[in-house]
Amino acid sequence: MKRKKPLTLKYSKLRAKVFIRMLVLIALALVAVDGLYLLVRGRLGEEGVRLLQFFTGYEYEQALSIYNSALREHWEIIMLTVISAFFLLFFYFSLSWFTKYFNEVDTGVDALIQDDAEIKLSPEMSSMEQRLIFVKQTLQNRALEVQVTEQNKRDLVMYLAHDIKTPLTSVLGYLSLLNETPNLPYEQQQHYMKIALDKAYHLERLINDFFEVERYNQQTFQLNQQLVDISYMLVQMPDEFYPILSPAGKKMIVEVEDTITVHGDSDKLARAFNNILKNAIAYSDDNSTIEVSAKTLEGRAIITFMNIGAMIPDDKQDKIFEKFYRLNDARSTKTGGSGLGLAITREIITRHGGEIDLQSGQGTTVFCVRLPLFSQGG
């Protein structure tokens, strides 16, 4: 799965809205203070006396006396009190606005762990809303990946447990038969022993699959890096795979440039190439040729593995590198594996700073590995 580029938070709308609100509050405070000053000390003093006279019913002289003694003589305290009151109101409303946004973010964070909850914030918080939605989608995708991986692993264990019974039963059956009937003809004994041996080898492969699963889960990849001659490694592979190729009339052709050198772990790289070839052999047609080539291009080693046979559908070409993924739903003794070979291969190639991909179509499948060449200056 491709990682999305993280969203950059932008709060221009929020800043503008908060700034306008602050200006409005400050303007209202200035208008109120100025109006009060005019009422107490300025041109509106006469109107203040008349208001006091109107509300109290006093005579003008009496109202003027109260006005002077209560307001004019204490106007500093009154103005300080009013300004303090406006400051407290200003501070209160400012905190209310900010806590409102914090509450929205808190609600959005709660929605992250609720599958059916919608994340919806104020328009000026759209940047944070997009970030929370991005995080939620990422968490959901990772949870789905874990779920699929666990299901594939459970299916694999079930398949392996089922498949182990068959060869084990055959081995026990033929060995019991040989033990109980020692007077069987020699040719028949040899036939039974060969069948038991083949089933034992099959049982060994299945047990190795179990260990492969455990090794992958522990992720114990330690690279012992040194100079590796890719060309020399590849030209030896036809002889190594001859016992697997020969029974089906298959052969391997290797065409490589001389001395392609990379800096890496020779054992791990050999394991990666072996996994690719095992896949190519398993899914290639009988009596076909598997072509392996290697060349250098723009500071990288380009290694390709081409086989003729069953194609990989477009919708499965990315999944084939996922752990525990098997191309065939029905696991067969011929091609069925742990579903880890190509996943481990990609892990090894990636840790060497390389890339791996495939193309499948028109009866051929090509795996392409790109590795950085060894550079004395680097």
C-alpha positions, 0 to 999 in steps of 0.5 A: 500500500502506498503511503499518502503524503501527510497533510500540511496544517493551515489555519488561515481561516481560523486566524482570520476569524479569531482576529476579527472577533478580537477586533470586534470585542476591542471596538465594543470595549472602546466604544463603551468606555468612551461612552461612559467617559463622556457620560461621567466627565464629558459632554454627556454629563448633563444628560447623565444628570437628567437620566438620574433625575428621571429614574429617581424623581429628584429635583435637578439640583438634588440629582446634580449633587448625587451625580457629582458626589457618586460619579464625577468625584470617583470617575477614576475608580469607575473607569478602572472597574469598567475597564477591568470588567471589559477585560474579564469579559474579553478574556472569558469570550476568548477562552470560550472560543478557543476551548470550543475548538479544543472540544471539537478536536477532542470529539474528532479524536474520539471519532478516530476509534469509532468506525461509524463516527463522522469527523466534522469540525468548523469550516475554519478547522478544515485543515485539522479535520482533513488531518484527523480523517487522514489519520482515521483512514490510515488506522482503518487501513492498517487494521484491515491489513492486520486482519487480512494478514492474521486471517491468511496466517490462520488459513496457512496454519490450517492448510499446513496442519491438514497437509501434514496428516497426509504424508505422515499417514503414508510414511507410517503406513508404508513403514508399518507394512515393511515392518509387518511383512519382512518377506516382501519381494526386494523390488516391492520393498524398494518401491514402498521405501521410495514412496515413504521417502518422498512423503517424508521429504514432502513432510519436511517441506511442510515443517520448514514452512512452519519455521518460515512463518515463525522466522518472518514473524520475528523479523530476524533479518541481520545483514552481513554485508560484503562485496557480492559478485552477482554474476558469479552467483547467478551462473551457478543457479542452473546446476543448483536447480537442475533436480527440480527442472529436469523432471518436467523437462524445464531448463534455465538459461543465464545471460549476465555481464561479467563481474556485477558487484554489489555491497550486500549479504550474499546469503540473503541475496541468494535466498531472494533469488532462489525464492524468485526462481522457485516461484518461476519454476512452480508456475512455468509450463512443462518443457519451457525455458526460464531466462535469467539475465543481469546487466548494469544500467545507470549505477544499478544492477538490473536482474530479470527472471522470465518464465513462460506459463500461468500469468498473474492477474493484474489485481494480484500483482501487488498482493503477491509480495504481501506476507502469507499471500498465496496466488492460488486459493486451493493450496496444492502440493506442487505449488503451494507454499507458506506465502512468504517467499516473495514477501521475504524476497522484497524485504531482503531487496528493500534492505539492500536499497533495491526494488523489485516488481513484476510484469505478467502478460501474453503468457510470460511473467517477468520479475525485475530486481534493481540493486545499487552497484558497489561504488568505491567512492560511496 
